Amino acid sequence: MSGNDTVGVIHDAPDVVVGLGSTFQGQQALTQRVIDALSDLPVRALVTLGEVFEPAAFSAPSHVRVVRAAPHARLFPRAKLVVAHGGHGTVMKALASGVPLLCIPLGRDQADNAARVAHAGAGLRLSRHARSGQIRHAIGALLSEPQYQRAAAALAAELAELQAADAACWELESLTRQESRRTACTDDDYGKRL
């Protein structure tokens, strides 16, 4: 993907961002089923592949763009939905942006993350074996039923509060360390003068 492609992707922010992992987890058939599900929906979608597959390996309609990579952190705040495998990084970036998720876990910690997203009402969870019709139905529900966006927005507000509290703690700890260094320096200097 060239630099110009990245600029175009960010400028033309999609409604739906799909990221099913940046490492191989046997997701090629699932990725195609997600693309097929998006084919009949009135959305602009961007499917990111990471370093796993080449975009040419997938058949996609003109309103579904398939690329190797794109900056999720810059796309998520403008998206309406993220379809993901449920990895911690993708889930947290989407929720921090207030964007609902369709989680389709492939392994690792993803099933637990997906269960938490669904339990919080900020998205839905499907099996990695879900058919295109099931995926299409879930995407349609997530885009049309406002309770998912409200729940994701509420989690974004909580995460922002936690981040602000963490930043305040770091600042206080930093000031304490600086004061300790000044005190230690003053004490050492005092001892040398005696």
N, C-alpha and C positions, 0 to 999 in steps of 0.2 A: 504494500500500500504506500503510495507516494505521499509526500507532505501535502500536496494539493488535495488528495482524496480525504485526508484527515480534516482539513479545513472545511471541505464540502460537507462531510458527515456532521461536523459540529454546527455549521451554519444552518444546515437543513435537518435540524434535530428530529429524529423519528418519534412516532407515538409509542412504539414498542421496541425495546432493545432486548436482544436475545444473546445470552452468553452461557453456553453449556460446558464451560471449562477450558482451561488453557493447557491441560495435560490430557493425554489419551485415557479415556475411560469407556471405550466402546460406544461412543455417542453419535457415530455417523448416521445410522438409520433414524435415531431419534431427532437429530438435527433436521433431516429431510422431512420427517413427519411434522415438525413444528413449522417449517417453511410451507408445507402443503396446507396446514391449518390456517396460516396467515393469508394464503392465496385468495380466499373468498371473502376476506374481511376488509372493510373500508378503512385501512390504516396504512401508515408508512412505517416500515419495519427495517431494522438493521440487525443482522445476524453477525456476531463476531466469533471467529474460530480459534483465536490464539495461534499457536504454532503447530496445531494438531493436524489440520487439513487445509487443502487449497480450495479457494472459493469456486474454482471450476468443477470441483467434485459434486456440486449441488445444482439442482435445477430450481430456479426461482423466478417468479413473475417480476415485472418492472417495479412494483411498489415495495418489493422486499430486496434489500441490498445485502449481499453477502461479502464480508471483508475479513481479512486476517485479524486485524486489530483496530481498535478505536478507544479513545480515552473515556472509559465508563464514568469516571468521576465528573467529567464535563458534560456527558450526555444525560445521565440519570436525572439531574434536577429539572430537565426539560421534557422528560419522557412521562408517559401516562401509565406505563406498565413495563416491568422487567420480567422476562422469562429466563430462569436460571436453574442450574443444577442444585442450588442450595448451599454452595460454599460460603464460608463465613465472610470472606471479603466482599463478595458480590451482594450478599444479603445485607450486610451492615451499610454498604454504600447506598444501596437502594432505599433502605429504611431511613437513613440519615437524610436522604433527599425527599422523603415523604412519598415514595412511589410504591404502590402495591406490587406483589410478586406472585408469579406462578412458579412454584418450585417443583422440579422434576429430579429428585435425587438419583445420583448414579452410584454413590458409595461414600466411604469415609464418614465425616461428621454431618453429611448433607441431609440425611433423613431426620436427625434430631433438629437441625436448623429449620427444615421445612415444617416439621410438626409445630415448632414454636411460632413460626410465621402464621400458620393456619390457626393455631390456638389464640393468637393475639388478634385475629380477624383482619390481618394486613395482607392476606393473600390466600391462595389455595395450593394444595399439594396433589400431584398426580403421580402415578407409577411410571417408571421409565418405559414400560410397555404400553402406555396409553396410545390409542389410535388417534389419527389426525382429527376425527370428528370430536372426540373427547377433549382434545387440546383446544380446538376451535371453540367449543362450548365454554370451556373454562376461561379462555381469553375474553370472549364476549361478555361473560358475567363480570369479570374483573373490570372491564372497561365501562360497563353500563350500570353497575350497582354501586352507588356512592359510598356505601358503608366501608368498602375496602380502602378507598382513598382516605376517608376520615380516620380509620384506624392507623393507616400508614403515617398520616400527618401527625397524629397524636404521638406515635412512637418517635417521629422525627423531633418533635418538641422535647420529649423526654431525653433523647440522645443529646440534643443541643444543650439542655440544662446540665447534664452529666459532664459534657465536654467543657462547659464554662466552669463548673466546679473543679474539674481536674486541672484546668488552666490556672485557676486561683490557687489551688494547692501547690502546683509546681512553682508558681511565683513566690508564694510564702516560703517554700522549702529553699528556693534559690536565695531569697533574702536572708534566711537563717544561715545558710552555708557561707554567704558573703560576710555576715556579721561574725560568724565563728572564725573565719580566716583573719578578719581584722583584729579580733580579740586575741587570737593566737599570736599574731604578729606583734601586737602591743605587749603581750606578756613576755614574749621572747626578747623584745627590745628592752623591756624593763629589767629583765634578768641580766642582760649584758651590761647594763649601765651600773649595776651594783658592784 
